[in-house]
Amino acid sequence: MAGGKLKRKQDWPILLSAYLKERAGMPFVRGKNDCMIFCADCILELTGTDPAPELRNYKTKKGADKIIKSFGQSIEDIITSKLGEPKPITKAMRGDIVLFNHNGDPCGGVVDESAKNAAFVTEVGLCRIPLKNCLKAWGY
């Protein structure tokens, strides 16, 4: 699927808003609601296609690190392998996947409904940051 375009559902803007509201109340759980799964689940919700079923088999940081290493060195490598080359953050649109440096670690997130912020799952729950603070973006 690398670089291949997924087709978003017709009502994807409504689905994006509902998805982010639903996830706002969910706690961080590795392998269930962390940055990798958050991004994959968003794409699944908006397109009906799971972009990364092989990411769904871990429950610990060690397990997550093993999956990351199978794709390269970082979350960025996973996203690029699934969605193709990134685009400049200035080209990011609602629902796109973005990369942010969270406490020294790369973290995947989703451009929110406003297209001015990005939502990320962290150990303290769903956080939003200005999109301009993100590093890269991927469309699908």
C-alpha positions in Angstrom: 0.0 0.0 0.0 3.0 2.3 0.3 2.2 5.5 -1.6 -1.1 4.0 -2.7 -4.1 6.2 -2.1 -6.9 5.0 0.0 -10.3 6.4 -0.7 -12.0 8.2 2.2 -15.6 7.5 2.8 -18.0 10.2 1.6 -18.9 11.3 5.2 -15.2 11.3 6.4 -15.4 14.8 8.0 -18.2 13.7 10.3 -16.4 10.4 11.0 -13.2 12.3 11.9 -15.0 14.5 14.3 -16.7 11.5 16.0 -13.5 9.5 16.1 -11.6 12.3 17.9 -14.5 12.8 20.3 -14.6 9.1 21.1 -10.8 8.9 21.6 -10.7 12.0 23.8 -12.1 9.9 26.7 -9.9 6.9 26.2 -6.8 6.3 28.3 -3.4 5.5 26.8 -3.1 1.7 26.5 -0.1 0.3 24.6 -1.3 -1.7 21.6 -4.9 -0.5 22.0 -4.7 3.3 22.2 -1.2 4.6 21.6 0.1 6.8 18.8 0.6 3.9 16.3 -2.8 2.4 16.8 -4.5 5.9 17.0 -3.3 6.7 13.5 -4.1 3.3 12.1 -7.6 3.3 13.6 -8.3 6.8 12.3 -7.4 5.7 8.7 -9.5 2.6 9.2 -12.4 4.7 10.4 -12.2 7.2 7.5 -11.5 4.7 4.7 -12.8 1.3 5.9 -9.3 -0.2 5.2 -6.9 -1.1 8.0 -3.5 0.2 6.8 -1.4 -1.8 9.2 -3.0 -4.9 10.7 0.5 -6.2 11.6 0.8 -3.4 14.2 -2.0 -4.8 16.3 0.0 -7.6 18.1 1.8 -6.0 21.1 1.0 -4.9 24.6 4.3 -3.6 25.9 6.9 -1.0 25.0 9.3 -3.8 24.2 6.7 -5.3 21.8 6.1 -1.8 20.2 9.8 -1.3 19.8 10.1 -4.7 18.1 7.5 -3.7 15.5 9.1 -0.3 14.9 12.4 -1.9 14.3 10.9 -4.3 11.8 10.0 -1.3 9.7 13.2 0.7 10.3 14.3 3.0 13.1 11.2 5.0 14.0 7.4 5.6 13.8 8.2 7.8 10.8 9.5 4.7 9.0 6.3 2.9 9.6 4.1 5.8 8.4 6.3 6.2 5.3 6.2 2.5 4.5 2.4 2.6 4.7 1.5 6.0 3.2 4.5 6.9 1.0 6.8 9.9 1.2 5.7 12.7 3.6 4.7 16.1 2.4 5.5 19.5 4.0 3.5 20.2 7.1 2.1 23.4 5.4 0.3 21.0 3.0 -1.4 19.0 5.8 -5.2 18.7 5.6 -7.9 17.4 8.0 -7.5 13.7 8.7 -3.9 13.5 7.5 -1.3 11.7 9.6 1.4 13.9 11.1 4.6 13.5 13.1 5.5 15.4 16.2 8.5 15.3 18.6 6.9 14.4 22.0 9.4 14.6 24.9 12.2 13.6 22.5 10.3 10.7 20.9 8.6 10.8 17.5 4.9 10.5 17.8 2.2 10.0 15.2 -1.0 12.0 15.3 -4.0 13.2 13.2 -4.8 16.6 11.8 -8.1 17.6 13.6 -11.3 19.1 12.2 -10.0 22.7 12.4 -6.9 21.8 10.2 -5.0 24.1 12.6 -4.2 21.5 15.2 -3.2 17.9 15.5 -4.4 15.3 18.0 -2.0 12.9 19.6 -2.4 10.1 22.1 0.0 10.4 25.0 0.3 8.8 28.4 -2.0 11.6 29.8 -4.6 11.1 27.1 -5.5 12.9 23.9 -3.7 16.2 23.4 -3.9 18.8 20.7 -1.0 20.9 19.5 -0.8 23.6 16.8 -0.2 22.0 13.4 2.7 24.3 12.8 4.6 22.5 15.6 4.5 19.2 13.7 7.4 18.0 11.6 5.9 16.2 8.6 2.5 15.1 7.2 1.2 12.2 5.1 -2.0 12.1 3.1 -3.8 9.0 2.0 
